[in-house]
Amino acid sequence: MLRSLYSGVSGIQNFQQEMDVIGNNIANVNTTGFKSARVDFADAFSQTLRGSSGANGTSSGVAAIQIGSGVTTSAIRNIYTQGGMIGTGAQTDLGVSGEGFFIVRDPVNGVEFATRAGAFHVDGNGYLVSDIGLRVQGFSDSALSVRGDIQIDATGAPATADPNATLSSFSIDREGIIKVRLSDGSVFSRGQILLQRFSDPQALTKEGLNLYSSMANAGPLGGASAPTPAAPGTSGLGRIESGALELSNVDLANEFTKMITAQRAFQSSARVITTSDE
């Protein structure tokens, strides 16, 4: 069989994968906190027809003769650059300006995930949760010492507060500290949202719904055995923007350019197959 036939087939297969990635990027152009991906190609195994040799005192060196067998996909990388921020006015909408991921926990099975999508809300029990009910993690007490589910209520009010006072309002500052105001005018820190960052975010696994798993493999703060989120603005982490959401970092102009290139490469690979067959 002609080697060019194999090369054409590998081109079709791998450029189709690139089109799949491009299509997914474009489909998620309006997905909150979405990180685009790119395909990295590498040449496939080459058949050596003649090996190379070095020069010596009586003869010059001889170059190798090799014929490649096509292309392969070496990696599909996520691009973790910052997306633009858009104001929403909802104080429970949070965006990370800089490095870092929110950590959310499934209250049913206790599994934790990382996410850049900060479209949160307060549920009926006062917990700060994602759209699918995962609870945001951080310091859950007024002393900012116990890590757990973030809850916004009157728990931990100062001793000078009215025992019958109820939650009046709250705010979240750039360091993630949640300030609660009670109906009697008392103000205190109810907790703090913490962030996590990774030395190798490419090791994270996309789980859908804007969630990432495999955090232990990605080099988290605190180490793989005991991942420890930290306060925003520390340990290289960014800060939290309340009342704003991070947009997708998909560059539509760039994606359309790559789509045209991939389409032409796919067509050329198909032509190679046709010509080899003839």
C-alpha positions in Angstrom: 0.0 0.0 0.0 1.3 3.5 -0.8 2.7 5.4 2.2 0.9 8.5 1.0 -2.5 6.7 1.5 -1.7 6.2 5.2 -0.6 9.8 5.5 -3.8 11.1 3.9 -5.9 8.9 6.2 -4.1 10.2 9.3 -4.6 13.8 8.1 -8.3 13.3 7.7 -8.6 11.7 11.2 -6.6 14.3 13.0 -8.0 17.3 11.2 -11.4 16.0 12.1 -10.4 16.0 15.7 -9.2 19.6 15.4 -12.6 20.6 13.8 -14.3 18.9 16.8 -12.2 21.0 19.2 -12.9 24.2 17.2 -16.6 23.5 17.1 -16.7 23.0 20.9 -14.9 26.3 21.5 -17.3 28.2 19.3 -20.3 26.4 20.9 -19.1 27.6 24.3 -18.4 31.2 23.4 -21.1 32.4 25.8 -20.4 29.8 28.6 -19.4 31.4 31.9 -15.8 30.7 32.8 -15.2 28.4 29.8 -11.6 27.9 28.8 -10.9 27.2 25.1 -8.8 24.4 23.9 -6.3 23.8 21.1 -4.9 20.8 19.3 -1.2 20.1 19.2 0.0 18.0 16.3 3.2 15.9 16.0 4.6 13.9 13.0 4.0 10.2 13.1 6.6 7.4 12.9 9.0 7.8 9.9 10.2 4.9 7.9 14.0 5.0 7.6 15.3 4.0 4.1 18.9 4.9 4.9 20.5 5.8 8.2 22.8 8.8 8.7 26.5 8.6 9.2 29.1 11.1 10.4 32.0 12.5 8.5 35.5 11.2 9.0 39.0 11.7 7.5 38.2 10.0 4.2 34.5 10.8 3.5 31.8 13.3 4.2 28.7 12.6 6.3 25.6 11.0 4.8 22.2 12.3 5.6 19.4 9.9 6.6 16.6 9.2 4.2 13.2 9.0 6.0 9.6 9.1 4.8 7.0 10.0 7.3 3.7 8.2 7.8 1.5 11.1 8.5 0.4 13.1 11.5 -0.9 12.4 15.0 -2.5 14.4 17.8 0.1 14.9 20.6 -2.2 16.8 23.0 -5.4 18.8 23.3 -4.5 21.6 25.7 -6.9 23.9 27.6 -6.0 27.6 27.5 -6.3 29.1 31.0 -6.0 32.7 30.1 -8.2 35.3 31.8 -11.6 35.8 30.3 -13.3 39.3 30.3 -15.4 40.4 33.2 -19.0 41.5 32.8 -21.0 43.2 35.6 -24.3 41.6 36.6 -25.2 43.5 39.7 -26.0 40.3 41.6 -23.7 40.2 44.6 -23.6 36.4 44.6 -22.2 36.4 41.1 -18.4 36.1 41.6 -15.5 36.3 39.1 -11.8 35.5 39.8 -9.5 38.3 38.5 -6.2 36.5 38.1 -5.2 32.9 39.0 -7.3 30.5 41.0 -10.4 28.3 41.0 -13.5 28.2 43.2 -13.9 24.9 45.0 -17.4 23.4 45.2 -18.6 20.3 47.0 -21.4 17.9 46.2 -23.3 17.7 49.5 -24.6 14.2 48.6 -21.3 12.3 48.2 -18.8 14.9 49.4 -16.8 15.0 46.1 -15.1 18.3 45.4 -14.6 20.1 42.0 -12.8 23.1 40.8 -14.6 25.8 38.7 -14.1 29.2 37.2 -17.8 29.8 36.8 -19.0 31.9 39.7 -22.7 32.0 39.0 -23.7 31.3 42.6 -26.8 31.9 44.7 -28.0 31.4 48.2 -30.3 28.4 48.7 -33.1 28.0 51.2 -30.7 26.9 54.0 -28.4 29.9 53.5 -25.7 28.0 51.7 -23.8 29.6 48.8 -24.3 27.1 45.9 -23.8 26.8 42.2 -26.6 26.4 39.7 -26.7 22.6 40.3 -26.5 22.9 44.1 -22.8 22.3 44.7 -21.7 24.2 47.9 -18.9 26.8 47.7 -16.0 26.0 50.0 -14.0 28.3 52.3 -13.9 29.3 56.0 -17.3 28.6 57.3 -17.1 30.2 60.7 -16.8 33.9 61.8 -13.3 33.2 63.2 -12.1 32.2 59.7 -10.5 29.0 61.0 -12.7 26.1 60.0 -13.0 25.0 56.3 -16.3 23.8 55.0 -19.5 24.8 53.2 -20.1 28.6 53.0 -23.3 29.5 54.8 -24.7 33.1 55.0 -26.8 33.6 58.1 -26.7 35.1 61.6 -24.5 32.3 63.1 -21.5 33.7 64.8 -23.0 37.2 65.5 -21.1 39.2 68.2 -22.2 39.0 71.8 -23.4 42.6 71.7 -25.9 41.8 68.9 -29.7 41.5 69.6 -30.4 37.7 70.1 -33.5 38.1 68.0 -31.8 40.0 65.2 -32.1 38.5 61.7 -30.0 38.7 58.5 -30.5 42.0 56.8 -27.9 42.1 54.1 -24.4 40.8 53.2 -21.5 41.7 51.0 -18.4 39.8 49.6 -15.2 41.8 49.3 -12.2 41.1 47.0 -10.5 38.9 49.6 -13.6 36.7 49.7 -14.6 37.8 53.2 -18.4 37.7 53.7 -19.7 40.6 55.8 -23.1 40.2 57.3 -25.4 43.0 58.5 -28.1 42.1 61.0 -31.4 43.8 61.5 -30.1 45.6 64.6 -27.2 47.1 62.7 -24.5 44.7 63.9 -21.9 43.8 61.3 -19.5 40.8 61.5 -17.5 38.5 59.3 -19.5 35.3 58.6 -16.8 33.4 56.6 -14.4 33.7 53.7 -14.4 32.1 50.2 -11.1 30.4 49.5 -9.5 29.7 46.1 -7.2 26.9 44.8 -4.5 27.1 42.2 -2.6 24.4 40.3 1.0 24.1 39.1 -0.1 22.0 36.2 -3.7 22.8 35.3 -3.4 20.7 32.1 -3.8 17.7 34.4 -7.3 18.7 35.3 -10.2 16.7 33.8 -13.3 18.4 32.4 -16.4 16.9 33.9 -19.0 19.1 32.1 -21.2 21.8 33.8 -18.1 24.0 34.1 -16.4 21.6 36.6 -12.9 20.1 36.8 -11.8 17.0 38.6 -8.5 15.2 39.1 -7.3 18.1 41.3 -4.7 16.0 43.1 -2.9 15.3 39.8 -2.7 19.0 38.9 -0.4 20.1 41.8 -2.7 21.9 44.1 -1.7 24.2 47.0 -1.0 22.1 50.0 0.0 19.1 47.9 -1.8 16.1 46.3 -2.4 14.4 49.7 -3.9 17.4 51.4 -5.1 20.1 48.9 -5.4 23.3 50.9 -7.2 26.3 49.3 -6.0 29.8 50.3 -7.3 33.3 50.7 -7.7 35.4 47.5 -4.7 37.7 47.0 -2.3 35.2 48.6 -0.1 32.4 47.3 -0.3 33.8 43.8 -4.1 33.7 43.7 -6.2 36.4 42.1 -9.0 38.4 43.8 -12.7 38.0 43.8 -14.9 40.4 41.9 -18.4 40.4 43.4 -21.3 41.3 41.2 -19.5 40.1 38.0 -18.9 37.0 36.0 -15.9 35.8 34.0 -16.8 35.4 30.3 -15.4 32.6 28.0 -11.9 33.3 26.7 -12.8 32.0 23.3 -11.5 34.3 20.5 -14.0 33.9 17.7 -11.8 35.5 15.0 -9.0 33.1 15.9 -11.3 30.1 15.9 -12.7 31.0 12.4 -9.2 31.3 11.1 -8.2 27.9 12.5 -11.5 26.5 11.1 -10.6 27.6 7.6 -7.1 26.2 7.9 -8.4 22.9 9.2 -11.0 22.6 6.5 -8.4 23.2 3.7 -6.0 20.7 5.3 -8.8 18.1 5.5 -9.6 18.6 1.9 -6.0 18.3 0.9 -5.6 15.1 2.8 -8.7 13.7 1.1 -7.1 14.6 -2.3 -4.0 12.7 -1.3 -6.1 9.6 -0.7 -7.9 10.0 -4.0 -4.6 10.5 -5.9 -3.0 7.6 -4.2 -5.9 5.4 -5.1 -5.7 6.4 -8.7 
